[in-house]
Amino acid sequence: MNGGAGMFDLSGRVAMITGGASGLGEAIAHGLAQQGAAVVLADRDADRLQKVSADLQQAGAQVSTVELDVTDRGGVDRAVTGVAEDQGCLDILVNSAGVVALDPVEQLPDEAWDRTLEINLSGTFAVCRAAGAQMKAQQHGRIINIASQAAHVALEHHAAYSASKSGLFGLTTSLARELGPYGVTANTISPTVVMTELGKKAWADPHGDAHKAEIPARRFAEPEEIAATAVFLASKEAAMVNGADLRVDGGFTIV
């Protein structure tokens, strides 16, 4: 894949995507690669890593993989350092690794709460900390964290997920302020339900139809629409977008 010479060209850039072997992470990897970026897929699922890597290579992308559990702090540091050393730099970080536990708050198990916060928030922090140090040293970088509409509005059975995604706003804006003087931006994307394979299965019922009817656009988002948003934030054209949250939700969170 080769990026063009026009807007949103990412040729020569290196992008690391956590959760890059499935769902939104996979779609974003394809979107960045289509604009010329070399992509590094980071995921704990070795089999999926190889499949997605093969798909990207077949499409002409420059791609490499790293097995990564974002809750392993030492592993995170080694992975980020390894990417920077192997590729010569780390220009773009997309944190898409995440889990969701959907339970009424009074029935939410401690372990589900802890695991959700550990992966979605603490794991993202660990990767941002390691990548942010690299980007600060090289005086350039883009950090993109995947939040959610559930961080903006109250949704039933989303207590742990909403808390974890809300926490990303504080983390990301702090990064934006601290790293901005060094040519590094940090932003979040807040999608509505996205029609990944998991999204299709989870919302293919009357509950999904009811939620879709609440969205002014009267539909859910496609993975490519979130990927396009990430491409914009990763590009030079978005250099003045820092500490922002882009809601890709069809208007669901309009206030």
C-alpha positions, -999 to +999 in steps of 0.1 A: +000+000+000+013+035-008+000+067+005-006+095-020+012+129-020-020+146-011-038+151+022-035+125+050-004+110+035+013+088+061+042+076+040+074+070+061+054+070+094+055+040+118+022+032+136+017+008+165-018-004+171-027-023+203-056-046+199-046-046+162-055-082+155-093-077+155-122-053+155-115-016+154-078-022+158-077-043+126-098-017+107-075+011+118-044-008+109-058-012+074-067+025+072-033+037+083-016+012+059-037+024+030-022+059+036+013+046+035+022+040+071+042+010+082+020-007+108+030-027+139+002-049+151+003-055+189-020-081+204-021-110+227-037-133+201-009-148+182-030-166+157-051-135+148-019-115+146-005-138+119-038-138+099-043-100+099-006-095+092-009-118+061-040-100+049-022-066+052+009-079+034-012-093+006-026-059+002+009-044-001+013-031+034+045-030+054+036-048+085+052-064+116+037-079+147+044-081+184+026-103+210+016-079+238-005-081+269-010-044+279-014-054+315+023-066+315+042-034+323+076-048+316+063-063+283+048-030+273+081-012+278+100-039+259+075-039+231+076-001+226+114+000+228+117-028+204+094-012+179+114+021+180+147+003+177+135-020+149+117+007+129+139+036+137+111+056+152+075+054+165+053+081+150+018+070+157+002+050+186-034+038+186-047+022+217-076+000+207-070-030+231-100-033+254-127-054+270-163-049+281-182-064+310-220-057+308-237-063+342-261-044+364-239-024+388-251-043+419-242-076+401-209-065+387-182-089+400-150-073+415-129-093+391-148-079+361-144-043+374-107-048+381-100-065+347-119-038+327-100-010+344-067-028+342-069-034+305-089-004+292-073+023+314-042+011+332-030-008+301-036+023+279-016+044+304+013+020+303+016+021+265+011+058+264+038+063+290+063+042+271+054+056+237+051+092+249+087+091+262+099+079+228+079+105+209+091+133+232+127+123+225+121+123+188+101+156+189+071+142+170+042+119+176+005+111+175-013+093+203-049+082+196-069+065+224-102+048+216-128+059+241-166+055+237-200+072+236-205+053+269-180+078+284-203+107+276-238+094+284-252+070+310-258+035+296-273+007+316-250-022+326-219-002+315-205+009+349-170-006+345-167+001+308-179+037+312-156+043+341-126+030+321-134+050+290-141+082+310-107+078+326-091+080+291-102+117+288-082+127+318-052+107+308-053+119+272-057+156+280-028+154+304-007+138+278-018+165+253-007+193+277+026+178+287+037+165+253+023+192+231+054+214+234+075+185+219+054+181+188+033+153+201-005+154+201-029+132+220-066+128+213-095+104+218-122+090+195-156+082+210-175+058+187-211+046+189-217+009+184-194-002+155-203-030+131-173-052+137-180-089+138-184-086+176-206-056+173-229-073+148-233-103+171-239-083+202-265-059+188-284-081+164-316-081+185-345-059+195-322-041+220-299-032+191-329-019+170-341+002+199-306+018+204-303+024+167-336+043+167-321+066+194-293+077+171-302+107+148-283+090+119-305+059+126-276+035+122-244+022+138-209+031+126-189+011+102-153+002+111-139+021+082-155+053+095-136+050+128-104+042+108-108+073+087-110+094+119-078+078+132-061+085+098-070+122+102-057+124+137-025+107+127-018+130+098+001+163+096-032+180+088-043+174+124-013+189+140-034+215+157-059+190+171-046+183+206-065+172+237-097+167+217-123+140+217-139+133+183-174+117+187-183+094+158-217+085+170-242+098+145-253+124+170-263+101+198-245+122+225-258+156+213-266+178+243 
